């Protein structure tokens, strides 16, 4: 593309033409940039600027940024960036902490999505897109790709935030109450490289039904991993898996298992699993940590004086199951029932408690869309399934393994990177009658480790410390009551008194375990009651008081629940009944 720099007619600033199209005003590009930014700049937002040009719009946005905003510049043409390398204004702008420039020519979509996800999560979906003039004509396809990526990331961000808000409380409770099960479990690593049969991972998509007869016929010749709630379908058909992988901490996940006898079914789990599922399982348990939960893993290992093995995460229990399977064997692995689509307008296979036939209302609510299917046909999927599919593709792309991995679903979506063969062919080609015996711990060989007094003492110490913190929080909240009820107790008085309380509370929050529990509260409050344009002093004062009141109230609630759960844990260790 031809790039020309031309002196503007009304000042000494340079305007710019790319392929004979001006991307800034030829009269006054600086004033034009101010008008563009005035019309589009938003407080508390991430600003995505498509098109750097001569940097006039970017410079103007950067001058208006505070610590509460950020600028992400996407430039499709590397020559445009190179031409500005020696420009002092550009260099100063690009070195700001909340400004980032990426060169995106339409190819490295994964890198762009990772960067967008990081920013959009930080700003909780508050995004403003600005397009430099004529960049929509010069780079139409790339701009469409950027719009699509932002839309996809925003939808996944909404899903993730809803999940975080809905389940944060449950996950924390489960994590605490499940700590005792560490002493009744083996680390998942005891199974690594110990399975000498091909592995079949069964998921609960509608296409599973067509594979059940073959699964029964060859049951003794394979190692069968059941992904989560698929267990109901398998057991109805008298098929018992070798290993149940389940990770979900929600009550709905427990409801899948509450009427099932789990004593004879080995289970692989992380500590966030719903605690009542583990209470039902008195047989083999294999514990693992979720790789992405770095902070909590370190805290847990320190608390338990252990090193729990990590398993790469994903957006579904089947993603976890594949990551586990790749560590258990070097033999072939296949997926069945992994539709990730509404095959024949059904959600799940027969026997799954969530199975239902979908209708237009369901399709609209899920924002379902068509994508490429297993056989090249169009199949109906949605953004949640799409995220799971991409997780599978990332596993295949990034994981170092020697296995052959197949998708034998024979229905649903096409998952890139997976070889597609009929399930019957996989079984006939992969089974070895002379395979060595698999390693699994028999129930009568289970070793239940005594819970050490050191661990119990740590938990009791935390209970005492957190009760002390609750007293500090109670006194702090009384300061806010005093502020609202006493006209002589000013915002200045409140601010002075809060300094001492803040310092005390921060000391307690040095406890990483505690900080992890209250961090969702801090995250939520940081995005509430955001600053508004042209606030006066009284409005700023009111906003800060409201935010602080919500923050300390929510921290108090979180710490109270944490104390309660820790007390329940101690009583369960002592085999005492204690209401949750």
C-alpha positions as CSV (number, residue, x, y, z in Angstrom):
1,X,0.0,0.0,0.0
2,X,1.2,3.5,-0.9
3,X,1.6,5.7,2.2
4,X,2.0,9.5,1.9
5,X,2.6,12.1,4.6
6,X,1.3,15.6,3.6
7,X,1.5,18.9,5.6
8,X,-2.0,20.0,6.6
9,X,-3.3,23.2,5.2
10,X,-4.2,25.0,8.4
11,X,-1.3,24.0,10.7
12,X,2.1,22.3,10.5
13,X,0.7,18.9,11.5
14,X,1.1,16.0,9.0
15,X,-1.9,14.4,7.6
16,X,-1.7,11.0,5.9
17,X,-3.0,9.2,2.7
18,X,-3.0,5.5,2.3
19,X,-3.8,4.2,-1.2
20,X,-5.0,7.7,-2.1
21,X,-7.5,7.9,0.9
22,X,-7.0,10.5,3.6
23,X,-7.1,8.9,7.1
24,X,-6.9,12.4,8.7
25,X,-8.3,15.8,7.7
26,X,-6.1,17.5,5.1
27,X,-7.0,20.9,6.7
28,X,-6.7,20.4,10.5
29,X,-6.0,16.8,11.6
30,X,-5.4,17.7,15.2
31,X,-8.8,19.5,15.6
32,X,-10.5,16.6,13.8
33,X,-8.9,14.1,16.2
34,X,-10.2,16.2,19.2
35,X,-13.7,16.1,17.7
36,X,-13.6,12.4,17.1
37,X,-12.4,11.7,20.6
38,X,-14.9,14.1,22.2
39,X,-17.7,12.2,20.6
40,X,-16.5,8.8,21.5
41,X,-14.4,8.9,24.7
42,X,-16.0,7.3,27.8
43,X,-14.9,7.3,31.4
44,X,-14.0,3.9,33.0
45,X,-13.8,2.3,29.5
46,X,-11.3,0.4,27.4
47,X,-10.9,2.3,24.1
48,X,-10.1,0.1,21.1
49,X,-8.7,2.3,18.3
50,X,-8.6,0.6,14.9
51,X,-6.0,2.5,12.8
52,X,-3.0,4.3,14.1
53,X,-2.5,6.5,11.0
54,X,-0.3,9.5,11.9
55,X,-1.3,8.9,15.6
56,X,-3.4,12.1,16.0
57,X,-6.5,10.2,17.3
58,X,-4.3,8.0,19.5
59,X,-2.5,11.0,21.0
60,X,-5.7,12.7,21.8
61,X,-7.2,9.7,23.5
62,X,-4.0,9.2,25.5
63,X,-4.1,12.8,26.8
64,X,-7.6,12.1,28.3
65,X,-6.8,8.7,30.0
66,X,-6.7,8.4,33.7
67,X,-5.8,5.3,35.7
68,X,-9.5,4.2,35.1
69,X,-9.2,4.0,31.3
70,X,-7.0,2.3,28.8
71,X,-6.2,2.5,25.1
72,X,-5.6,-0.5,22.8
73,X,-4.5,0.5,19.3
74,X,-4.8,-2.1,16.5
75,X,-2.8,-1.2,13.4
76,X,-3.0,-3.6,10.4
77,X,0.0,-2.1,8.5
78,X,3.5,-2.5,10.1
79,X,4.9,0.2,7.9
80,X,2.6,2.8,9.5
81,X,4.1,1.8,12.9
82,X,7.7,1.8,11.7
83,X,7.3,5.3,10.3
84,X,6.4,6.7,13.7
85,X,9.2,5.0,15.7
86,X,11.3,8.2,15.9
87,X,8.4,10.5,16.7
88,X,8.8,11.8,20.3
89,X,5.1,12.4,20.8
90,X,4.3,8.9,19.7
91,X,7.1,7.4,21.8
92,X,5.8,9.2,24.9
93,X,2.3,8.1,24.2
94,X,3.1,4.4,23.6
95,X,5.1,4.1,26.8
96,X,2.2,4.9,29.0
97,X,1.2,2.1,31.3
98,X,-2.4,2.1,30.0
99,X,-1.6,2.3,26.3
100,X,-0.8,-0.8,24.1
101,X,-0.2,-1.1,20.4
102,X,-0.6,-4.3,18.5
103,X,0.2,-5.0,14.8
104,X,-2.6,-7.2,13.5
105,X,-2.8,-8.0,9.9
106,X,-5.7,-10.5,10.2
107,X,-3.7,-13.6,10.8
108,X,-2.8,-14.2,14.4
109,X,-6.3,-14.3,15.7
110,X,-5.4,-16.3,18.9
111,X,-2.9,-13.6,20.0
112,X,-5.5,-10.8,19.4
113,X,-8.1,-12.7,21.4
114,X,-5.8,-13.3,24.3
115,X,-5.0,-9.5,24.5
116,X,-8.7,-8.5,24.1
117,X,-9.7,-11.0,26.7
118,X,-7.3,-9.6,29.3
119,X,-8.4,-6.0,28.8
120,X,-12.1,-6.8,28.4
121,X,-12.1,-8.8,31.6
122,X,-10.3,-6.0,33.4
123,X,-12.9,-3.5,32.3
124,X,-15.8,-6.0,32.8
125,X,-17.0,-5.6,29.2
126,X,-16.9,-1.8,29.1
127,X,-15.5,-1.2,25.6
128,X,-15.6,1.7,23.2
129,X,-14.5,1.0,19.6
130,X,-13.2,4.0,17.5
131,X,-12.2,3.6,13.9
132,X,-9.7,6.1,12.3
133,X,-11.3,7.7,9.2
134,X,-11.2,5.5,6.0
135,X,-9.6,2.5,7.8
136,X,-13.0,0.8,7.4
137,X,-12.5,1.1,3.6
138,X,-8.8,0.3,3.5
139,X,-8.9,-2.7,5.8
140,X,-12.6,-3.8,5.7
141,X,-12.0,-7.6,6.2
142,X,-9.6,-7.1,9.0
143,X,-12.0,-4.6,10.7
144,X,-14.8,-7.2,10.4
145,X,-12.5,-9.8,12.0
146,X,-11.7,-7.4,14.9
147,X,-15.4,-6.7,15.4
148,X,-16.2,-10.4,15.5
149,X,-13.4,-11.1,17.9
150,X,-14.5,-8.3,20.2
151,X,-18.1,-9.6,20.1
152,X,-17.0,-13.2,20.8
153,X,-14.8,-12.1,23.7
154,X,-17.6,-9.9,25.1
155,X,-20.0,-12.8,25.0
156,X,-17.5,-15.1,26.7
157,X,-16.8,-12.4,29.2
158,X,-20.5,-12.2,30.1
159,X,-20.6,-16.0,30.5
160,X,-17.5,-15.9,32.7
161,X,-18.7,-13.0,34.8
162,X,-22.1,-14.7,35.3
163,X,-20.3,-17.9,36.3
164,X,-18.0,-16.1,38.6
165,X,-20.8,-14.2,40.3
166,X,-23.1,-17.2,40.5
167,X,-20.6,-19.8,41.7
168,X,-17.9,-17.9,43.6
169,X,-19.6,-18.5,46.9
170,X,-20.2,-22.2,46.2
171,X,-16.6,-22.7,44.9
172,X,-15.1,-21.2,48.0
173,X,-17.4,-23.2,50.3
174,X,-16.6,-26.4,48.5
175,X,-12.8,-25.7,48.5
176,X,-12.8,-25.3,52.3
177,X,-15.1,-28.2,53.1
178,X,-13.3,-30.5,50.7
179,X,-9.8,-29.9,52.3
180,X,-10.3,-33.0,54.5
181,X,-10.8,-35.2,51.5
182,X,-7.2,-34.7,50.5
183,X,-6.3,-37.1,53.3
184,X,-8.7,-39.7,51.8
185,X,-7.4,-39.4,48.3
186,X,-4.5,-40.3,46.1
187,X,-2.8,-37.7,43.9
188,X,-3.9,-38.1,40.2
189,X,-0.2,-38.6,39.3
190,X,-0.3,-42.2,40.7
191,X,-2.2,-43.1,37.5
192,X,0.1,-41.3,35.1
193,X,1.4,-43.8,32.4
194,X,-0.3,-46.7,34.2
195,X,-3.2,-47.3,31.8
196,X,-2.4,-49.9,29.1
197,X,-5.6,-49.9,27.1
198,X,-7.0,-47.4,24.6
199,X,-9.0,-44.7,26.4
200,X,-12.6,-43.7,25.5
201,X,-13.9,-40.5,26.9
202,X,-17.7,-40.5,27.0
203,X,-19.7,-37.3,27.0
204,X,-23.4,-36.8,27.1
205,X,-24.2,-35.3,23.7
206,X,-27.2,-36.7,21.7
207,X,-24.9,-38.8,19.5
208,X,-23.7,-41.0,22.5
209,X,-26.8,-43.2,22.0
210,X,-25.5,-44.7,18.8
211,X,-22.2,-45.8,20.5
212,X,-23.7,-47.5,23.5
213,X,-24.0,-51.0,22.1
214,X,-20.3,-51.0,20.9
215,X,-19.3,-49.6,24.3
216,X,-21.0,-52.6,26.0
217,X,-19.5,-55.1,23.6
218,X,-15.9,-53.9,24.0
219,X,-16.2,-52.6,27.6
220,X,-13.5,-54.9,29.1
221,X,-11.0,-53.9,26.3
222,X,-10.9,-50.2,26.9
223,X,-10.4,-47.8,29.8
224,X,-13.6,-45.7,30.0
225,X,-13.5,-42.2,31.4
226,X,-16.9,-40.7,32.1
227,X,-17.2,-36.9,31.7
228,X,-19.4,-35.6,34.5
229,X,-23.2,-36.0,34.3
230,X,-22.9,-38.6,31.5
231,X,-22.7,-41.1,34.3
232,X,-26.5,-41.4,34.4
233,X,-26.7,-42.4,30.8
234,X,-24.0,-45.0,31.2
235,X,-25.4,-46.6,34.3
236,X,-28.9,-46.8,32.9
237,X,-27.3,-48.9,30.1
238,X,-25.4,-51.0,32.7
239,X,-22.0,-49.5,31.7
240,X,-19.7,-48.7,34.6
241,X,-16.8,-46.4,33.9
242,X,-13.3,-46.9,35.1
243,X,-13.0,-43.2,36.1
244,X,-15.5,-40.5,36.7
245,X,-14.1,-37.0,36.1
246,X,-16.2,-34.2,37.7
247,X,-15.2,-30.6,38.4
248,X,-18.4,-28.5,38.8
249,X,-19.1,-26.9,42.2
250,X,-22.7,-26.1,41.6
251,X,-25.7,-27.7,43.2
252,X,-27.0,-28.8,39.8
253,X,-23.9,-31.0,39.4
254,X,-24.6,-32.6,42.8
255,X,-28.2,-33.3,41.7
256,X,-26.9,-35.4,38.8
257,X,-25.3,-37.8,41.4
258,X,-27.4,-37.6,44.5
259,X,-29.4,-40.7,43.6
260,X,-26.4,-42.7,42.5
261,X,-24.3,-45.1,44.6
262,X,-20.8,-43.7,44.0
263,X,-19.0,-46.1,46.3
264,X,-17.8,-48.4,43.5
265,X,-16.9,-45.6,41.0
266,X,-13.4,-44.1,41.1
267,X,-13.6,-40.3,40.9
268,X,-11.1,-37.7,39.8
269,X,-11.8,-34.2,41.2
270,X,-10.5,-30.7,42.2
271,X,-11.3,-29.2,45.5
272,X,-13.9,-26.9,44.1
273,X,-16.2,-29.9,43.3
274,X,-19.5,-29.8,45.2
275,X,-18.6,-31.2,48.6
276,X,-21.7,-33.4,48.9
277,X,-20.5,-35.5,45.9
278,X,-17.3,-36.4,47.7
279,X,-19.3,-37.2,50.9
280,X,-21.2,-39.8,48.8
281,X,-18.1,-41.4,47.5
282,X,-16.3,-43.7,50.0
283,X,-14.2,-45.5,47.3
284,X,-11.3,-44.4,45.2
285,X,-10.6,-40.7,44.9
286,X,-7.9,-39.0,42.9
287,X,-7.3,-35.4,43.5
288,X,-5.9,-32.8,41.2
289,X,-5.4,-29.0,41.1
290,X,-6.7,-26.8,38.2
291,X,-3.6,-25.4,36.5
292,X,-5.0,-21.9,36.0
293,X,-5.7,-21.4,39.7
294,X,-2.1,-20.6,40.5
295,X,-2.6,-18.5,43.6
296,X,-5.1,-20.9,45.2
297,X,-3.0,-23.9,44.4
298,X,0.0,-22.4,46.2
299,X,-2.1,-21.5,49.2
300,X,-3.6,-25.0,49.3
301,X,-0.3,-26.8,48.9
302,X,1.1,-24.7,51.8
303,X,-1.9,-25.3,54.0
304,X,-1.8,-29.1,53.3
305,X,2.0,-29.3,53.2
306,X,1.7,-31.1,49.8
307,X,2.2,-30.7,46.1
308,X,-1.0,-31.6,44.3
309,X,-0.6,-32.3,40.6
310,X,-1.9,-29.8,38.1
311,X,-4.3,-30.6,35.3
312,X,-4.8,-28.1,32.4
313,X,-8.2,-26.5,32.5
314,X,-10.8,-26.1,29.9
315,X,-14.4,-24.9,29.5
316,X,-16.0,-28.3,30.0
317,X,-15.4,-31.4,32.1
318,X,-14.6,-33.2,28.9
319,X,-11.7,-30.8,28.3
320,X,-10.4,-31.8,31.7
321,X,-11.0,-35.5,30.9
322,X,-8.9,-35.3,27.8
323,X,-6.1,-33.5,29.6
324,X,-6.1,-36.3,32.2
325,X,-6.3,-39.0,29.6
326,X,-3.2,-37.7,27.8
327,X,-1.2,-38.2,31.1
328,X,-2.6,-41.7,31.8
329,X,-1.4,-43.5,28.6
330,X,0.5,-43.2,25.4
331,X,-2.1,-45.3,23.6
332,X,-4.9,-44.0,21.3
333,X,-7.7,-41.9,22.9
334,X,-11.1,-41.1,21.4
335,X,-14.1,-38.9,22.2
336,X,-17.7,-40.1,21.9
337,X,-20.9,-38.2,22.6
338,X,-18.9,-34.9,22.1
339,X,-21.5,-33.2,19.9
340,X,-21.0,-29.6,21.1
341,X,-24.2,-29.0,19.1
342,X,-27.9,-29.6,19.3
343,X,-27.9,-32.7,17.2
344,X,-31.5,-33.5,16.0
345,X,-32.6,-30.5,18.2
346,X,-31.7,-32.3,21.4
347,X,-29.4,-31.0,24.2
348,X,-28.1,-34.3,25.6
349,X,-28.3,-38.1,25.2
350,X,-31.2,-40.1,26.6
351,X,-30.8,-40.7,30.3
352,X,-29.1,-37.4,31.0
353,X,-31.1,-35.4,33.6
354,X,-30.6,-32.2,31.5
355,X,-31.9,-33.8,28.2
356,X,-34.6,-31.8,26.4
357,X,-35.8,-31.1,22.9
358,X,-35.0,-27.4,22.0
359,X,-37.4,-25.0,20.4
360,X,-37.2,-21.5,18.8
361,X,-37.4,-19.8,22.2
362,X,-34.4,-21.9,23.4
363,X,-32.5,-21.1,20.3
364,X,-33.0,-17.4,20.6
365,X,-32.2,-17.3,24.3
366,X,-29.0,-19.2,23.7
367,X,-28.1,-17.0,20.7
368,X,-27.5,-20.3,18.8
369,X,-25.9,-20.3,15.4
370,X,-24.9,-22.7,12.7
371,X,-21.3,-23.9,12.2
372,X,-19.5,-26.7,10.3
373,X,-20.5,-30.1,11.4
374,X,-18.7,-33.5,11.7
375,X,-19.6,-34.4,8.2
376,X,-19.2,-30.9,6.7
377,X,-22.9,-30.1,7.2
378,X,-24.4,-27.1,9.1
379,X,-25.1,-27.9,12.7
380,X,-26.7,-25.8,15.4
381,X,-24.4,-24.7,18.3
382,X,-24.0,-21.8,20.7
383,X,-21.2,-19.7,22.3
384,X,-20.8,-22.0,25.3
385,X,-20.3,-25.0,23.1
386,X,-18.0,-22.9,20.8
387,X,-15.8,-22.2,23.8
388,X,-15.6,-25.9,24.6
389,X,-14.7,-26.7,21.0
390,X,-11.9,-24.2,21.0
391,X,-10.6,-25.6,24.3
392,X,-10.3,-29.0,22.6
393,X,-8.5,-27.5,19.6
394,X,-6.1,-25.7,21.9
395,X,-5.3,-28.9,23.8
396,X,-4.5,-30.6,20.5
397,X,-2.5,-27.7,19.2
398,X,-0.5,-26.9,22.4
399,X,-0.1,-30.2,24.3
400,X,3.0,-32.3,23.8
401,X,1.9,-35.9,23.5
402,X,2.6,-39.1,21.5
403,X,-1.0,-40.4,21.5
404,X,-3.3,-40.5,18.5
405,X,-6.4,-38.7,19.4
406,X,-9.7,-39.3,17.6
407,X,-13.2,-37.8,17.5
408,X,-15.5,-40.7,17.1
409,X,-18.7,-38.9,18.0
410,X,-20.0,-39.3,14.4
411,X,-22.2,-36.2,14.8
412,X,-22.1,-32.7,16.2
413,X,-19.4,-30.1,15.3
414,X,-16.1,-30.7,13.5
415,X,-13.3,-30.3,16.0
416,X,-10.1,-29.2,14.2
417,X,-7.0,-31.2,14.9
418,X,-8.9,-34.4,15.7
419,X,-8.8,-37.4,13.3
420,X,-12.3,-38.5,12.5
421,X,-13.0,-42.2,12.3
422,X,-16.0,-44.4,13.1
423,X,-16.1,-45.6,16.7
424,X,-16.1,-49.2,15.5
425,X,-12.9,-48.7,13.5
426,X,-11.2,-47.1,16.5
427,X,-12.1,-50.1,18.7
428,X,-11.0,-52.7,16.1
429,X,-7.7,-50.9,15.3
430,X,-6.7,-49.9,18.9
431,X,-7.6,-52.8,21.1
432,X,-4.7,-55.2,22.0
433,X,-5.7,-58.5,23.6
434,X,-2.2,-58.8,25.2
435,X,-2.3,-55.4,26.9
436,X,-0.8,-55.2,30.4
437,X,-3.2,-54.8,33.4
438,X,-4.2,-51.2,34.2
439,X,-3.2,-49.8,37.6
440,X,-6.1,-48.8,39.8
441,X,-6.3,-48.9,43.6
442,X,-8.9,-51.4,44.8
443,X,-11.3,-50.2,47.5
444,X,-9.9,-52.6,50.0
445,X,-6.4,-51.3,49.5
446,X,-7.4,-47.6,50.1
447,X,-5.2,-45.9,52.7
448,X,-7.1,-43.3,54.7
449,X,-4.4,-41.0,56.1
450,X,-4.8,-39.5,59.5
451,X,-5.4,-35.8,59.4
452,X,-2.3,-34.2,61.0
453,X,-2.7,-32.0,64.0
454,X,-0.6,-29.4,62.2
455,X,-3.3,-28.9,59.6
456,X,-6.1,-28.8,62.3
457,X,-4.1,-26.2,64.2
458,X,-3.7,-24.0,61.1
459,X,-7.4,-24.0,60.6
460,X,-8.2,-23.2,64.2
461,X,-5.7,-20.3,64.1
462,X,-7.4,-18.9,61.0
463,X,-10.8,-19.1,62.7
464,X,-9.5,-17.0,65.6
465,X,-7.7,-14.5,63.3
466,X,-10.8,-14.0,61.1
467,X,-13.0,-13.5,64.1
468,X,-10.7,-10.7,65.2
469,X,-11.0,-9.2,61.7
470,X,-14.8,-9.3,62.0
471,X,-14.6,-7.2,65.1
472,X,-12.5,-4.6,63.2
473,X,-14.9,-4.6,60.3
474,X,-17.9,-4.1,62.7
475,X,-16.2,-1.1,64.2
476,X,-15.4,0.3,60.7
477,X,-19.0,0.0,59.6
478,X,-20.1,1.9,62.7
479,X,-18.0,4.8,61.5
480,X,-20.2,5.0,58.4
481,X,-23.3,4.9,60.5
482,X,-21.8,7.8,62.6
483,X,-21.1,9.7,59.4
484,X,-24.7,9.4,58.2
485,X,-26.3,10.1,61.6
486,X,-24.0,12.9,63.0
487,X,-23.6,16.2,61.1
488,X,-20.6,17.1,63.2
489,X,-18.8,13.9,62.0
490,X,-17.5,15.2,58.6
491,X,-16.1,13.4,55.6
492,X,-12.7,14.6,56.8
493,X,-13.2,12.9,60.2
494,X,-14.4,9.7,58.5
495,X,-11.4,9.7,56.2
496,X,-8.9,10.2,59.1
497,X,-10.5,7.4,61.1
498,X,-10.7,5.0,58.1
499,X,-6.9,5.2,57.6
500,X,-6.3,3.3,60.8
501,X,-9.1,0.8,60.0
502,X,-7.7,0.3,56.5
503,X,-4.2,-0.3,57.7
504,X,-5.5,-3.0,60.2
505,X,-7.7,-4.7,57.6
506,X,-4.8,-4.7,55.1
507,X,-2.7,-6.5,57.7
508,X,-5.2,-9.3,57.9
509,X,-5.5,-9.4,54.1
510,X,-1.8,-10.3,53.9
511,X,-3.2,-13.8,54.7
512,X,-3.4,-15.1,51.1
513,X,-6.1,-17.6,51.9
514,X,-8.3,-14.8,53.2
515,X,-7.5,-12.5,50.4
516,X,-8.5,-15.1,47.8
517,X,-11.9,-15.5,49.5
518,X,-12.6,-11.8,49.5
519,X,-11.1,-11.0,46.1
520,X,-14.4,-11.5,44.2
521,X,-16.0,-8.9,46.5
522,X,-13.1,-6.4,45.8
523,X,-13.4,-7.1,42.1
524,X,-17.1,-6.5,42.1
525,X,-17.0,-3.3,44.1
526,X,-14.2,-1.8,41.9
527,X,-16.7,-1.9,39.1
528,X,-19.7,-0.4,41.0
529,X,-20.6,3.3,41.3
530,X,-17.9,4.5,38.8
531,X,-16.8,8.1,38.5
532,X,-18.9,10.4,36.4
533,X,-17.9,13.3,34.2
534,X,-17.6,16.7,35.9
535,X,-18.3,15.5,39.5
536,X,-18.3,18.1,42.2
537,X,-16.6,17.6,45.6
538,X,-19.9,16.6,47.2
539,X,-20.7,14.0,44.5
540,X,-17.2,12.5,44.8
541,X,-17.5,12.3,48.6
542,X,-20.9,10.6,48.3
543,X,-19.6,8.1,45.7
544,X,-16.6,7.2,47.8
545,X,-18.7,6.7,51.0
546,X,-21.1,4.5,49.1
547,X,-18.4,2.3,47.6
548,X,-16.5,2.0,50.9
549,X,-19.7,1.1,52.7
550,X,-20.5,-1.7,50.2
551,X,-16.9,-2.9,50.2
552,X,-16.6,-3.3,54.0
553,X,-20.1,-4.7,54.3
554,X,-19.4,-7.3,51.6
555,X,-16.0,-8.2,53.1
556,X,-17.7,-8.7,56.5
557,X,-20.3,-11.1,54.9
558,X,-17.5,-13.0,53.1
559,X,-15.4,-13.4,56.3
560,X,-18.4,-14.4,58.3
561,X,-19.2,-17.2,55.8
562,X,-15.6,-18.2,55.8
563,X,-15.5,-18.6,59.6
564,X,-18.6,-20.6,59.4
565,X,-17.2,-23.0,56.7
566,X,-14.0,-23.4,58.6
567,X,-15.9,-24.3,61.8
568,X,-18.0,-26.8,59.7
569,X,-14.7,-28.3,58.4
570,X,-13.3,-28.8,61.9
571,X,-16.5,-30.4,63.1
572,X,-16.6,-32.8,60.2
573,X,-13.1,-33.8,60.9
574,X,-14.2,-34.5,64.5
575,X,-17.2,-36.4,63.1
576,X,-19.6,-33.9,64.7
577,X,-22.8,-32.7,63.1
578,X,-22.7,-29.0,62.4
579,X,-25.2,-27.0,60.3
580,X,-23.6,-25.5,57.1
